[in-house]
Amino acid sequence: MTQSTKWFACTIRVPRESLELTSFYLFELGAQGIQELEGNIIAYFSDCEKDALEKSIVSVLDSLKSSGLPVISEKIALEPVPEEDWHAGWRKYFKPIYIDEILCVRPPWENVEQHIEHHVIIEPKQAFGTGNHATTRLMLESMVSLRDALPDLVLDMGTGSGILAIAHCKLKPGSQITGVDIDPVATGNAKENAVLNGVENCTKFLTGTFNDVPDQQYPLMYANLQRHIIIPLLPKFKN
């Protein structure tokens, strides 16, 4: 019998000016997703030991406070979350994201009335990449602004839900994108999302590491990864 994943939801009261940086460090700690709700950050963590996780989060908040960043919470709420509640949570809070009038990232249950050139439909499940995180949105904005210069051959490391690979295919039809992720749940989700968007023929998703990437030169690579993961890989990326 397969053991189910244990999830924890960490709720922190944070002022608006601290939301982005606090979210960044929670992702660095391993948060699989973050919701912003009524002045609270709710970060979801999986497969971790509760006491150790709580100590790590408190340490991050203390560091932010000592650096002068306002953080309202004097304590955090860390509670177990049934796995099915994770899916329900995403369905409730994942709303369409617009990049000018060029790109809209949305879940399949949200209808969009206004005219948008390209829709990227993401069924979030447990894979990182709904466009809500600041780094993902910044990459999407860069892709839109540089869409006329996007190459046809691209590698997407840490593809997650496949959001960047799919967006690239929408912005640059005829491209060939290889997405790689160490998590089979992510690559499975990415394949499903590619089908949802009708780009399964221009995307290929592999479960593995950089060592499993096909041996060829890529003019462009996306790597929306956590800092402690990406820094050791930089020499390999260069080669």
C-alpha positions as CSV (number, residue, x, y, z in Angstrom):
1,M,0.0,0.0,0.0
2,T,1.3,3.4,-0.9
3,Q,1.7,5.8,2.0
4,S,-0.2,9.1,1.5
5,T,1.7,12.4,1.6
6,K,1.5,14.3,4.9
7,W,0.7,18.0,4.4
8,F,1.1,20.9,6.8
9,A,-0.4,24.4,6.4
10,C,1.5,27.2,8.0
11,T,-0.4,30.5,8.6
12,I,1.5,33.7,9.2
13,R,0.1,37.2,9.6
14,V,2.2,39.5,7.4
15,P,1.8,43.1,6.3
16,R,1.5,43.7,2.6
17,E,5.0,45.2,2.1
18,S,6.4,41.9,3.5
19,L,4.4,39.4,1.5
20,E,6.7,38.9,-1.4
21,L,10.0,38.5,0.6
22,T,8.3,36.3,3.2
23,S,6.8,34.1,0.5
24,F,10.2,33.8,-1.2
25,Y,11.9,32.5,1.9
26,L,9.0,30.1,2.6
27,F,9.5,28.7,-0.9
28,E,13.2,28.4,-0.1
29,L,12.3,26.3,3.0
30,G,10.4,23.9,0.7
31,A,6.9,25.3,0.5
32,Q,5.0,23.5,-2.3
33,G,2.5,26.3,-2.6
34,I,1.4,29.6,-1.0
35,Q,-1.9,31.4,-0.7
36,E,-2.3,35.0,0.3
37,L,-5.6,35.5,2.1
38,E,-6.8,38.5,4.1
39,G,-3.4,39.6,5.2
40,N,-2.3,36.0,5.9
41,I,0.2,33.9,4.1
42,I,-0.7,30.2,4.1
43,A,2.2,28.0,3.1
44,Y,1.9,24.3,2.3
45,F,4.7,21.9,3.1
46,S,4.8,18.1,2.5
47,D,6.7,15.2,3.9
48,C,8.4,17.0,6.7
49,E,8.8,16.7,10.5
50,K,6.5,19.2,12.2
51,D,8.8,20.4,15.0
52,A,11.8,20.8,12.7
53,L,9.7,22.7,10.2
54,E,8.3,25.0,12.9
55,K,11.8,25.8,14.1
56,S,13.0,26.6,10.5
57,I,10.0,28.9,9.9
58,V,10.5,30.7,13.2
59,S,14.2,31.2,12.4
60,V,13.3,32.7,9.0
61,L,10.8,35.1,10.6
62,D,13.3,36.1,13.3
63,S,15.9,36.9,10.5
64,L,13.4,39.0,8.6
65,K,12.5,40.9,11.8
66,S,16.1,41.5,12.6
67,S,16.7,42.9,9.1
68,G,14.0,45.5,9.7
69,L,11.3,43.9,7.6
70,P,7.9,44.2,9.4
71,V,6.4,40.9,10.2
72,I,3.2,41.0,12.3
73,S,3.1,37.4,13.6
74,E,4.6,36.7,16.9
75,K,3.7,33.1,16.5
76,I,2.7,30.8,13.6
77,A,-0.1,28.3,13.2
78,L,1.1,25.0,11.8
79,E,-1.6,22.5,11.3
80,P,-1.9,19.1,9.4
81,V,-4.0,19.2,6.2
82,P,-5.7,16.2,4.7
83,E,-4.4,15.7,1.2
84,E,-7.9,16.2,-0.4
85,D,-8.1,19.6,1.3
86,W,-5.0,20.7,-0.7
87,H,-6.8,20.2,-3.9
88,A,-9.9,22.0,-2.6
89,G,-7.8,24.9,-1.4
90,W,-6.2,25.5,-4.8
91,R,-9.6,25.4,-6.6
92,K,-10.8,28.1,-4.2
93,Y,-7.9,30.5,-4.5
94,F,-6.4,30.0,-7.9
95,K,-7.7,32.9,-10.0
96,P,-6.8,34.0,-13.5
97,I,-3.5,35.9,-13.9
98,Y,-3.1,38.4,-16.8
99,I,0.0,39.5,-18.5
100,D,-1.1,42.5,-20.4
101,E,-3.7,41.4,-23.0
102,I,-1.3,38.8,-24.4
103,L,-1.4,36.0,-21.9
104,C,-3.9,34.7,-19.3
105,V,-3.0,31.8,-16.9
106,R,-6.1,30.2,-15.5
107,P,-7.5,27.0,-14.1
108,P,-10.0,25.1,-16.3
109,W,-12.9,26.0,-14.1
110,E,-12.5,29.7,-14.6
111,N,-14.1,31.4,-17.6
112,V,-12.5,34.6,-18.9
113,E,-14.7,37.1,-20.8
114,Q,-12.2,39.7,-21.9
115,H,-10.2,39.3,-25.0
116,I,-6.8,37.7,-24.4
117,E,-4.5,36.4,-27.2
118,H,-3.3,33.3,-25.4
119,H,-4.7,31.2,-22.6
120,V,-2.6,28.9,-20.5
121,I,-4.9,26.5,-18.7
122,I,-3.3,24.9,-15.6
123,E,-4.8,22.2,-13.5
124,P,-2.7,22.8,-10.4
125,K,-2.8,19.5,-8.4
126,Q,0.4,19.4,-6.4
127,A,2.9,20.7,-8.9
128,F,4.5,24.1,-8.5
129,G,3.6,26.6,-11.1
130,T,0.2,28.5,-11.2
131,G,1.7,31.9,-12.0
132,N,0.9,33.2,-8.5
133,H,4.5,33.1,-7.3
134,A,6.5,36.3,-8.0
135,T,9.3,34.5,-9.9
136,T,6.9,32.6,-12.1
137,R,5.0,35.8,-13.0
138,L,8.3,37.7,-13.7
139,M,9.4,34.9,-16.1
140,L,6.0,35.0,-17.9
141,E,6.2,38.8,-18.2
142,S,9.7,38.5,-19.7
143,M,8.5,35.8,-22.1
144,V,5.7,38.1,-23.3
145,S,8.0,41.1,-23.7
146,L,10.5,39.1,-25.7
147,R,8.0,36.9,-27.5
148,D,9.3,37.9,-31.0
149,A,12.8,36.8,-30.1
150,L,11.9,33.4,-28.4
151,P,13.8,30.5,-30.0
152,D,12.2,27.3,-31.2
153,L,14.3,25.0,-29.0
154,V,14.1,25.4,-25.2
155,L,14.9,23.4,-22.0
156,D,12.7,24.0,-19.0
157,M,14.5,22.7,-15.8
158,G,12.2,22.2,-12.8
159,T,9.2,22.4,-15.1
160,G,6.6,21.8,-12.3
161,S,3.1,22.1,-13.8
162,G,4.7,22.8,-17.2
163,I,3.4,26.4,-17.1
164,L,6.5,28.0,-18.7
165,A,6.9,25.3,-21.4
166,I,3.2,25.7,-22.3
167,A,3.3,29.5,-22.3
168,H,6.3,29.3,-24.6
169,C,4.5,27.0,-27.0
170,K,1.5,29.4,-27.1
171,L,3.7,32.5,-27.7
172,K,6.0,30.7,-30.2
173,P,4.0,28.1,-32.1
174,G,6.1,25.3,-33.6
175,S,8.6,25.3,-30.7
176,Q,10.0,22.2,-29.2
177,I,10.2,22.3,-25.4
178,T,11.8,19.7,-23.1
179,G,10.6,20.0,-19.5
180,V,12.5,18.2,-16.7
181,D,11.5,17.7,-13.1
182,I,12.7,15.3,-10.4
183,D,9.1,14.8,-9.2
184,P,7.0,12.3,-11.2
185,V,3.9,14.0,-9.9
186,A,5.0,17.2,-11.5
187,T,5.9,15.7,-14.9
188,G,2.6,13.8,-14.9
189,N,0.7,17.0,-14.2
190,A,2.7,18.8,-16.9
191,K,1.8,16.2,-19.5
192,E,-1.9,16.6,-18.5
193,N,-1.7,20.4,-18.8
194,A,0.0,20.1,-22.2
195,V,-3.0,18.1,-23.4
196,L,-5.4,20.6,-21.9
197,N,-3.7,23.4,-23.9
198,G,-3.3,21.4,-27.1
199,V,0.5,21.6,-27.1
200,E,1.4,17.9,-26.3
201,N,3.1,17.6,-29.7
202,C,5.6,20.4,-29.1
203,T,6.4,19.4,-25.4
204,K,8.3,16.5,-23.9
205,F,8.4,16.0,-20.1
206,L,11.1,13.9,-18.5
207,T,11.3,12.7,-14.9
208,G,14.9,13.1,-13.7
209,T,17.7,15.5,-13.2
210,F,20.0,17.6,-15.4
211,N,22.0,14.5,-16.1
212,D,19.0,13.0,-17.9
213,V,18.7,15.9,-20.3
214,P,19.2,15.0,-24.0
215,D,22.7,15.9,-25.1
216,Q,22.2,18.9,-27.3
217,Q,22.6,22.7,-27.2
218,Y,19.6,24.7,-26.2
219,P,19.5,28.4,-27.2
220,L,17.3,29.2,-24.1
221,M,16.8,27.5,-20.8
222,Y,14.2,28.3,-18.1
223,A,15.2,27.4,-14.6
224,N,12.7,28.7,-12.1
225,L,14.3,26.9,-9.2
226,Q,15.1,27.5,-5.6
227,R,18.5,29.2,-5.0
228,H,20.1,26.2,-3.1
229,I,19.2,24.0,-6.1
230,I,20.2,26.3,-9.0
231,I,23.5,27.6,-7.8
232,P,25.3,24.2,-7.8
233,L,23.9,23.6,-11.3
234,L,25.1,26.8,-12.9
235,P,28.5,25.3,-14.2
236,K,26.6,22.5,-15.8
237,F,24.1,24.9,-17.4
238,K,27.0,26.8,-18.9
239,N,28.4,23.8,-20.6
